[in-house]
């Protein structure tokens, strides 16, 4: 399974990495609606001209930033193929719903990021660059879940379910929880969905 473009462990130039990280900071500070190339430049030591030199459009810069952030997130929360499949599923799901620090950590930055992400995603039906990046990110995470489940089946840890369908089910629940948390006053949604996924999906997977 290919890592998305923008992998922090990949071969990004120092300048390109700095601009992407400045974009991340500006996105969280200003939100999508008020995000400008100048606001991004202000978060870095580079000029606005440098942004335009490395990225043709703001959409291209944002798309690569989303890819980079996903790769950075996965690198932080997943132990890789040698890890215990059940522990990997639980850790990945908890981090997706509460942030890398888990259920008991400070998730304020996590929800600020996802509020902004939903803003960007609302433009995907009308912007091919965003649509392609959100598709790539979704397929990558779905593939990661499926690989973990498949690995668990091969080890005899999980029941022989359909890995791809189970992965899609988990991601649909996570997506719904994020949207409801960000757009309603129900702050318990993420915890409720996490508990339901553990009891209704992850625990029944055990062989």
C-alpha positions as CSV (number, residue, x, y, z in Angstrom):
1,X,0.0,0.0,0.0
2,X,1.5,3.3,-1.1
3,X,2.0,6.1,1.4
4,X,0.3,9.3,0.3
5,X,2.3,12.0,-1.4
6,X,3.8,14.3,1.3
7,X,4.9,11.5,3.6
8,X,7.0,13.3,6.4
9,X,9.5,10.4,6.2
10,X,9.8,10.9,2.4
11,X,12.0,13.2,0.3
12,X,10.4,16.6,0.7
13,X,12.8,19.5,0.4
14,X,13.3,21.5,3.5
15,X,11.6,24.5,1.9
16,X,8.6,22.5,0.8
17,X,8.2,20.9,4.2
18,X,8.4,24.3,5.9
19,X,5.7,25.7,3.6
20,X,3.4,22.7,4.3
21,X,3.9,23.0,8.0
22,X,3.2,26.8,7.8
23,X,0.0,25.9,5.9
24,X,-1.1,23.5,8.6
25,X,-0.6,26.3,11.2
26,X,-2.4,28.9,9.1
27,X,-5.3,26.5,8.4
28,X,-5.9,25.9,12.1
29,X,-5.6,29.6,12.9
30,X,-7.7,31.1,10.2
31,X,-10.0,28.3,9.0
32,X,-10.6,27.7,5.3
33,X,-12.7,30.7,4.5
34,X,-10.2,33.2,5.6
35,X,-7.1,31.3,4.6
36,X,-4.9,33.3,2.1
37,X,-1.5,32.7,0.6
38,X,-0.3,35.7,2.5
39,X,-1.6,34.2,5.8
40,X,0.4,31.1,5.0
41,X,3.5,33.0,4.2
42,X,3.1,34.9,7.5
43,X,3.4,31.6,9.4
44,X,6.7,30.8,7.7
45,X,10.0,32.4,7.0
46,X,9.4,32.3,3.3
47,X,7.7,34.9,1.1
48,X,4.4,34.7,-0.7
49,X,6.4,34.5,-3.9
50,X,8.1,31.4,-2.6
51,X,4.7,29.8,-2.1
52,X,3.7,30.5,-5.7
53,X,7.1,29.2,-6.9
54,X,6.5,25.8,-5.2
55,X,2.8,25.5,-5.6
56,X,0.7,26.7,-8.6
57,X,-2.5,27.1,-6.7
58,X,-3.8,27.3,-3.1
59,X,-5.8,24.1,-3.7
60,X,-2.6,22.3,-4.7
61,X,-0.8,23.5,-1.5
62,X,-3.8,22.5,0.7
63,X,-4.1,19.1,-1.0
64,X,-0.4,18.3,-0.4
65,X,-0.7,19.5,3.2
66,X,-3.7,17.2,3.8
67,X,-1.6,14.3,2.4
68,X,1.4,15.2,4.6
69,X,-0.7,15.5,7.7
70,X,-2.3,12.1,7.1
71,X,1.1,10.5,6.7
72,X,2.4,12.3,9.8
73,X,-0.7,11.1,11.8
74,X,-0.3,7.4,10.7
75,X,3.4,7.5,11.5
76,X,2.6,8.7,15.0
77,X,-0.2,6.4,15.9
78,X,0.4,3.1,14.1
79,X,3.0,0.5,15.2
80,X,3.1,-1.1,11.7
81,X,2.8,-4.7,10.5
82,X,4.7,-6.2,13.4
83,X,2.2,-4.7,15.9
84,X,-0.6,-6.7,17.5
85,X,-3.7,-6.4,15.2
86,X,-6.3,-5.8,17.9
87,X,-4.1,-3.2,19.6
88,X,-3.5,-1.5,16.2
89,X,-7.2,-1.3,15.4
90,X,-8.1,0.1,18.8
91,X,-5.2,2.7,18.8
92,X,-6.0,3.8,15.2
93,X,-9.7,4.2,15.9
94,X,-9.2,6.0,19.2
95,X,-6.7,8.4,17.5
96,X,-9.0,9.0,14.6
97,X,-11.8,10.0,17.0
98,X,-9.9,11.9,19.7
99,X,-6.5,12.8,18.3
100,X,-3.0,11.3,18.7
101,X,-3.1,11.8,22.5
102,X,-6.1,9.5,22.7
103,X,-9.4,9.6,24.6
104,X,-7.9,11.1,27.8
105,X,-5.8,13.8,26.0
106,X,-6.5,17.3,25.0
107,X,-8.5,17.0,21.8
108,X,-9.2,20.7,21.2
109,X,-6.7,21.0,18.4
110,X,-8.0,17.7,16.9
111,X,-11.5,19.2,16.6
112,X,-10.3,22.6,15.3
113,X,-8.5,20.7,12.6
114,X,-11.6,18.6,11.7
115,X,-13.8,21.6,11.6
116,X,-11.5,23.2,9.1
117,X,-11.3,19.8,7.2
118,X,-15.0,19.7,6.8
119,X,-15.0,23.2,5.4
120,X,-12.4,22.1,2.7
121,X,-14.3,18.9,2.0
122,X,-17.5,20.8,1.3
123,X,-15.6,22.2,-1.8
124,X,-14.5,18.8,-3.1
125,X,-17.6,18.3,-5.3
126,X,-16.6,21.4,-7.2
127,X,-12.8,21.1,-7.1
128,X,-11.1,18.2,-8.7
129,X,-7.8,18.8,-6.8
130,X,-9.6,18.4,-3.4
131,X,-11.7,15.5,-4.7
132,X,-8.7,13.6,-5.8
133,X,-6.8,14.2,-2.5
134,X,-9.8,13.3,-0.2
135,X,-10.2,10.2,-2.3
136,X,-6.5,9.2,-2.0
137,X,-6.6,9.9,1.8
138,X,-9.8,7.8,2.2
139,X,-8.4,4.9,0.2
140,X,-5.2,5.0,2.1
141,X,-6.8,4.8,5.6
142,X,-9.4,2.3,4.4
143,X,-6.6,0.2,3.0
144,X,-4.7,0.5,6.3
145,X,-7.7,-0.8,8.3
146,X,-8.2,-3.6,5.8
147,X,-4.6,-4.6,6.0
148,X,-4.7,-4.7,9.8
149,X,-7.9,-6.8,9.7
150,X,-6.4,-9.1,7.0
151,X,-3.3,-9.5,9.1
152,X,-5.3,-10.4,12.1
153,X,-7.3,-13.0,10.2
154,X,-4.0,-14.6,8.9
155,X,-2.7,-14.8,12.5
156,X,-5.9,-16.4,13.7
157,X,-6.6,-13.4,15.9
158,X,-9.8,-12.2,14.0
159,X,-12.7,-14.0,12.6
160,X,-12.7,-14.4,8.7
161,X,-14.7,-11.3,7.8
162,X,-14.5,-9.2,4.6
163,X,-11.6,-6.8,5.5
164,X,-12.6,-4.1,2.9
165,X,-16.2,-3.9,4.0
166,X,-15.4,-3.9,7.7
167,X,-12.9,-1.1,7.1
168,X,-15.5,0.9,5.2
169,X,-18.0,0.4,8.0
170,X,-15.5,1.6,10.6
171,X,-14.6,4.7,8.6
172,X,-18.2,5.6,7.9
173,X,-18.9,5.6,11.7
174,X,-15.8,7.7,12.4
175,X,-16.8,10.2,9.7
176,X,-20.3,10.5,11.0
177,X,-19.0,11.1,14.5
178,X,-16.7,13.8,13.4
179,X,-19.4,15.7,11.4
180,X,-21.8,15.5,14.3
181,X,-19.2,16.6,16.9
182,X,-18.2,19.6,14.8
183,X,-21.7,20.7,13.6
184,X,-23.8,20.0,16.7
185,X,-23.6,20.6,20.4
186,X,-23.3,16.9,21.1
187,X,-19.8,16.6,22.5
188,X,-20.4,13.0,23.5
189,X,-20.7,11.7,20.0
190,X,-17.1,10.6,19.5
191,X,-17.1,8.7,22.8
192,X,-20.4,7.0,22.0
193,X,-19.3,6.0,18.5
194,X,-15.9,4.7,19.8
195,X,-17.6,2.5,22.5
196,X,-20.1,1.2,19.8
197,X,-17.3,0.3,17.4
198,X,-15.4,-1.5,20.1
199,X,-18.5,-3.5,21.2
200,X,-20.2,-4.1,17.8
201,X,-17.2,-4.3,15.4
202,X,-13.8,-4.8,17.1
203,X,-14.7,-7.2,19.9
204,X,-16.7,-9.5,17.6
205,X,-13.7,-9.7,15.3
206,X,-11.8,-11.8,17.9
207,X,-11.5,-15.4,16.8
